[in-house]
């Protein structure tokens, strides 16, 4: 298969659109739900496992599994886009599932914490290859008209599964112990994801090539033959919208690392049961997941920038609220608010990247964005752990809340509107489309 060959699974005439590709799109939504479930198996149980089974008391040491996951996932995201352009989307998706299959087995039987960290290295590769590829494939299929809606469905499936699995593993752990029972779910997800991706998923690179063939050039910078280095600079620094999305995604996942690593410990210190901690761990991604069913399509109507700015500010307020309160009901309200803010941001950032990037190098631009977004899992987890050890868990929470609000202000003043419908807003109007 050559770089320009769409592959044997693509029909001679490729049609773009959600309705035209509904069966394959729905299948990819299901596959991404299984991808999210692979993370969800850890959300409630692993921070508690670190303390109760492996005897880790320092927060910095406890969060090493998130740091390893984030660092590896970030780098894998970057290469996933390049590999998808070079070899096709489906081979990358299948490879990600093969690498992720041993993860639940390692979590069940790891004799030391080092093995848990290694399992999260594999999980980072799995997530970087599979989640990145399902995003790229859905954008390929639907074309530009309903990109926000498509990303809302994709992220809703993934994070809805995170929530359901976090809740389920919390209740399983309360009744059957922290290991091995909760991780049987992950084993089922991996087997099903690998089977569906291998047998039923079809290649979509031809759809991107079809869109690129009819893509108009609006300025001298919009070239198909950009190098990976040029795409990295555009996405990270030069383009005001792409770089604003990259920094917002980075800070957003700093929030997620905090919620994953420190919130269960905070809740446990207040004497909550594992089951109630599981409820709180599930509320945030549940609202995040379900909310994206609405916010993704909303960004197609009102534009990307308003949702990104408001969502980051809402997240900052929610995190500060969780740090300042001490009861289950108050924490539940904070988790719901945090999920709502994240739902406004998450699919919208991906849609904005898709708006600006040329179809010929869109997969690589998404890879760069996801490199920045997920790289903060490593830095953010260590930073939160250091602050929690040196001062307190609330101090770490307040620091992340302040960074989140600042990120929203950066997007407000720097980003331009990327959706072709709304008129450009303050912060620049130069586009690379």
C-alpha positions in Angstrom: 0.0 0.0 0.0 1.5 3.4 -1.0 1.2 6.7 0.8 -1.5 7.8 -1.6 -3.4 4.5 -1.9 -6.6 4.6 0.2 -6.4 0.8 0.7 -8.4 -2.2 -0.3 -11.3 -1.4 2.1 -12.2 1.9 0.5 -14.7 1.8 -2.3 -13.9 3.4 -5.7 -16.3 6.3 -4.8 -15.9 7.7 -1.3 -18.7 9.6 0.2 -18.3 12.0 3.2 -20.9 12.5 5.8 -22.3 11.0 9.0 -25.4 9.6 7.3 -23.4 8.1 4.4 -21.0 6.3 6.8 -23.4 5.7 9.7 -22.6 2.0 10.2 -18.9 2.4 10.3 -19.2 5.5 12.4 -21.4 3.7 15.0 -18.9 0.9 15.1 -16.0 3.3 15.8 -18.1 4.9 18.6 -18.4 1.5 20.2 -14.7 0.8 19.8 -13.9 4.1 21.5 -16.2 3.2 24.4 -14.0 0.1 24.9 -10.9 2.3 24.7 -12.3 4.5 27.5 -13.2 1.5 29.6 -9.5 0.5 29.6 -8.8 3.7 31.6 -12.0 3.4 33.6 -10.8 0.2 35.2 -8.1 2.2 37.0 -9.9 5.4 38.0 -11.3 4.2 41.4 -9.1 1.3 42.3 -5.5 2.1 41.5 -4.9 5.0 43.9 -6.4 2.9 46.7 -4.3 -0.1 45.6 -1.2 2.0 45.9 -1.9 2.8 49.5 -3.6 -0.3 50.8 -1.7 -3.1 48.9 1.7 -1.6 48.1 2.0 0.6 51.1 2.8 3.8 49.3 2.4 6.9 51.5 4.0 9.7 49.6 1.6 11.3 47.0 4.5 11.8 44.6 5.3 8.1 44.6 1.6 7.2 44.3 1.2 9.3 41.2 4.1 7.7 39.3 1.6 5.5 37.4 -0.2 8.5 36.0 3.1 10.2 35.1 4.3 7.1 33.2 0.9 6.8 31.5 0.8 10.4 30.4 4.4 10.6 29.2 4.1 7.5 27.0 0.6 8.4 25.8 1.7 11.9 24.8 4.6 10.6 22.7 2.4 7.9 21.2 -0.3 10.4 20.2 2.3 12.3 18.2 3.5 9.2 16.3 -0.1 7.9 15.9 -0.9 10.7 13.5 2.2 10.2 11.4 1.8 6.4 11.3 -1.9 6.8 10.3 -0.9 9.0 7.4 1.9 6.6 6.3 0.4 3.2 6.8 -3.3 3.8 7.3 -5.6 4.2 10.3 -6.7 0.5 10.8 -3.2 -1.0 11.3 -2.5 1.6 14.0 -5.8 0.9 15.7 -5.2 -2.9 15.7 -1.6 -2.5 17.0 -2.9 -0.4 19.9 -5.3 -3.1 21.0 -2.6 -5.8 20.8 -0.3 -3.7 23.0 -3.1 -3.0 25.5 -4.2 -6.6 26.0 -1.7 -7.5 28.8 -2.6 -4.4 30.9 -5.5 -5.9 33.0 -3.5 -9.1 33.6 -0.6 -7.1 35.0 -2.9 -5.0 37.2 -4.4 -8.2 38.6 -1.2 -9.9 39.5 1.6 -7.3 39.7 3.9 -8.3 42.6 5.4 -4.8 43.0 4.4 -1.2 42.2 7.0 -1.2 39.4 4.9 -3.7 37.5 1.9 -1.4 37.9 3.9 1.5 36.4 4.9 -0.8 33.5 1.3 -1.7 33.0 0.5 2.0 32.6 3.3 2.4 30.1 1.5 -0.2 28.0 -1.8 1.5 28.7 -0.3 4.8 27.5 0.7 3.2 24.2 -2.7 1.5 23.9 -4.6 4.8 24.5 -2.3 6.9 22.3 -2.8 4.5 19.3 -6.4 3.6 19.7 -8.1 6.8 20.9 -6.1 9.0 18.5 -7.0 6.7 15.6 -10.7 6.6 16.4 -10.7 10.4 16.5 -8.9 10.7 13.1 -11.2 8.0 11.5 -14.4 9.8 12.6 -13.2 13.1 11.3 -12.3 11.4 8.0 -15.8 9.9 7.7 -18.0 12.9 8.5 -16.3 15.7 6.6 -16.4 19.3 7.8 -20.1 19.9 8.2 -20.8 18.0 11.4 -17.3 17.7 12.8 -18.2 19.0 16.3 -21.1 16.6 16.6 -18.9 13.7 15.6 -16.3 14.6 18.2 -19.0 14.9 20.8 -20.2 11.4 20.1 -16.6 10.1 20.1 -15.6 11.6 23.4 -19.0 10.9 25.0 -18.6 7.2 24.2 -15.0 7.2 25.6 -15.6 9.1 28.8 -19.1 7.6 29.4 -17.3 4.2 29.4 -14.7 5.7 31.8 -17.5 6.7 34.2 -19.5 3.4 34.0 -16.3 1.3 34.5 -15.1 3.5 37.4 -18.5 3.1 39.1 -18.6 -0.7 38.4 -15.0 -1.3 39.6 -15.7 0.6 42.8 -18.7 -1.6 43.7 -16.8 -4.8 42.6 -13.8 -3.8 44.8 -16.1 -3.1 47.8 -17.5 -6.6 47.6 -14.7 -8.7 46.1 -11.5 -6.8 47.0 -9.2 -4.5 45.1 -7.7 -7.4 43.1 -8.2 -9.3 40.8 -12.0 -9.0 40.3 -12.3 -5.3 39.2 -9.9 -5.9 36.3 -11.8 -8.7 34.6 -13.8 -5.9 33.0 -10.6 -4.6 31.4 -9.7 -8.0 30.1 -13.1 -8.3 28.4 -12.8 -4.8 26.9 -9.4 -5.6 25.4 -10.5 -8.8 23.8 -13.6 -7.3 22.3 -11.8 -4.2 21.1 -9.1 -6.2 19.4 -11.7 -8.5 17.7 -14.0 -5.7 16.4 -11.0 -3.6 15.2 -9.5 -6.5 13.3 -12.6 -8.0 11.7 -15.1 -5.2 11.2 -13.4 -1.8 11.2 -12.6 -0.5 7.7 -9.8 1.9 6.5 -10.8 5.6 6.3 -7.7 7.2 4.9 -9.4 7.4 1.5 -12.1 9.7 3.0 -9.4 12.2 4.0 -7.9 12.0 0.6 -11.3 12.6 -1.0 -11.8 15.7 1.2 -8.3 17.0 0.5 -9.0 16.7 -3.3 -11.8 19.2 -3.0 -10.2 21.4 -0.4 -9.6 25.1 -1.4 -6.4 26.9 -0.6 -7.0 30.3 1.0 -3.5 31.5 1.7 0.1 30.7 1.0 0.6 28.8 4.2 -2.1 26.3 3.4 0.0 23.7 1.6 -0.5 20.0 1.5 3.2 19.2 1.7 4.1 20.6 5.1 6.8 18.8 7.0 6.1 17.3 10.4 8.4 20.0 11.9 6.3 22.7 10.3 3.1 21.1 11.5 4.5 20.9 15.0 5.4 24.6 15.0 2.0 25.6 13.5 0.0 23.6 16.0 2.2 24.4 19.0 3.1 28.1 18.6 2.5 29.9 15.3 -1.2 29.6 14.6 -3.2 31.4 17.3 -6.1 29.0 17.2 -4.1 25.8 17.1 -1.7 26.9 19.8 -4.6 28.1 22.0 -6.2 24.7 21.6 -2.9 23.0 22.5 -2.5 24.9 25.7 -6.1 24.5 26.7 -5.9 20.8 26.1 -2.8 20.6 28.2 -4.4 22.3 31.2 -7.6 20.3 30.8 -5.7 17.1 31.2 -3.8 18.5 34.2 -7.3 18.7 35.7 -8.0 15.1 34.8 -4.7 13.9 36.3 -5.6 15.6 39.5 -9.1 14.1 39.6 -7.6 10.6 38.8 -4.7 10.7 41.2 -5.6 12.9 44.2 -9.4 13.1 44.4 -9.9 9.5 45.5 -7.2 9.9 48.2 -8.9 13.2 49.4 -12.3 11.5 49.6 -10.8 8.5 51.4 -9.2 10.8 54.0 -12.7 12.0 54.9 -13.7 8.4 55.6 -15.8 7.7 52.5 -16.3 4.0 51.6 -14.8 2.6 48.4 -18.3 2.4 46.9 -19.0 6.1 47.6 -15.6 7.1 46.2 -16.5 5.1 43.1 -19.7 7.2 42.8 -17.7 10.4 43.0 -15.0 9.1 40.6 -17.8 8.2 38.1 -19.8 11.4 38.3 -17.2 13.7 36.7 -16.5 11.6 33.6 -20.3 10.6 33.4 -21.3 14.3 33.1 -18.3 14.9 30.8 -19.3 12.0 28.6 -23.0 12.6 28.4 -22.6 16.4 28.1 -20.5 16.0 25.0 -23.6 14.6 23.1 -24.9 18.1 23.3 -21.8 20.4 23.4 -20.2 18.9 20.3 -23.1 19.7 18.1 -23.6 23.1 19.9 -20.1 24.1 18.8 -21.2 23.5 15.2 -23.9 26.2 15.7 -22.4 28.8 18.0 -18.7 28.3 17.3 -15.8 26.8 19.1 -14.3 29.7 21.0 -17.2 30.5 23.4 -17.4 26.9 24.6 -13.6 26.6 25.1 -13.3 29.8 27.1 -16.4 29.2 29.2 -15.6 25.6 29.8 -12.1 26.3 31.1 -13.4 29.0 33.5 -16.1 26.6 34.8 -13.6 23.9 35.4 -11.4 26.3 37.4 -14.3 27.2 39.6 -15.3 23.5 40.1 -11.9 22.4 41.1 -11.6 25.3 43.7 -15.0 24.3 45.1 -13.9 20.6 45.5 -10.8 21.8 47.4 -12.8 24.1 49.7 -15.6 21.7 50.7 -15.7 18.6 52.9 -18.9 16.6 52.3 -20.1 14.0 49.9 -22.9 16.2 48.5 -20.6 19.2 48.0 -18.0 17.0 46.3 -20.7 15.5 44.1 -21.8 19.0 43.0 -18.2 19.9 42.3 -17.7 16.8 40.2 -20.9 17.5 38.2 -19.7 21.1 37.5 -16.2 19.9 36.6 -17.7 17.4 34.2 -19.9 20.0 32.6 -17.0 22.4 32.0 -14.9 19.6 30.5 -17.8 18.5 28.2 -17.8 22.1 26.8 -14.1 22.0 26.1 -13.1 18.5 25.1 -14.8 17.8 21.7 -14.7 21.4 20.8 -10.9 21.5 20.9 -10.7 18.5 18.6 -13.2 20.1 16.2 -11.3 23.3 16.2 -8.1 21.5 15.2 -10.0 19.8 12.4 -11.4 23.1 11.3 -7.9 24.7 10.8 -5.7 21.8 9.7 -5.6 20.7 6.0 -6.9 17.2 5.5 -3.5 16.2 4.1 -1.8 16.9 7.5 -4.8 16.9 9.9 -3.9 13.6 11.4 -0.4 14.9 12.3 -1.8 18.1 13.7 -4.2 16.1 15.9 -1.2 14.1 17.0 0.7 17.2 18.0 -2.3 18.6 19.9 -2.7 15.3 21.7 1.1 15.3 22.5 0.7 18.6 24.4 -2.7 17.6 25.9 -1.6 14.3 27.4 2.0 15.1 28.1 0.8 17.1 31.1 -0.4 13.9 32.7 3.3 13.2 33.5 4.3 16.8 34.6 0.9 17.5 36.2 0.8 14.3 38.2 4.3 14.9 39.6 3.6 18.6 40.3 0.4 17.8 42.1 2.2 15.1 44.1 5.0 17.4 45.1 2.6 20.1 46.2 0.4 17.7 48.1 3.5 16.2 49.9 5.1 19.6 50.6 1.9 21.5 51.7 -1.4 19.7 51.4 -3.8 18.2 48.9 -6.0 21.3 49.0 -3.0 23.4 48.1 -2.4 21.3 45.0 -6.1 21.5 44.1 -6.1 25.3 44.3 -2.9 25.6 42.2 -4.5 23.6 39.4 -7.7 25.7 39.7 -5.8 28.9 39.2 -3.9 27.4 36.2 -7.2 26.4 34.6 -8.8 29.8 34.9 -5.6 31.4 33.4 -5.9 29.0 30.5 -9.4 30.1 29.8 -8.2 33.7 29.7 -5.4 32.9 27.3 -8.0 31.4 24.9 -10.2 34.4 25.3 -7.6 36.9 24.3 -5.5 34.8 21.8 -7.8 32.4 19.9 -9.8 33.3 16.8 -13.0 31.5 15.9 -12.3 28.5 13.6 -15.8 27.3 12.6 -16.7 28.5 9.1 -20.2 29.6 10.3 -19.5 32.1 13.1 -17.7 35.4 12.4 -14.1 35.8 13.7 -13.8 37.1 17.2 -11.1 39.1 19.1 -7.7 37.5 19.2 -6.7 37.4 15.6 -8.3 36.3 12.3 -5.5 34.7 10.3 -6.3 31.1 9.4 -4.3 28.3 7.9 -7.2 27.0 5.7 
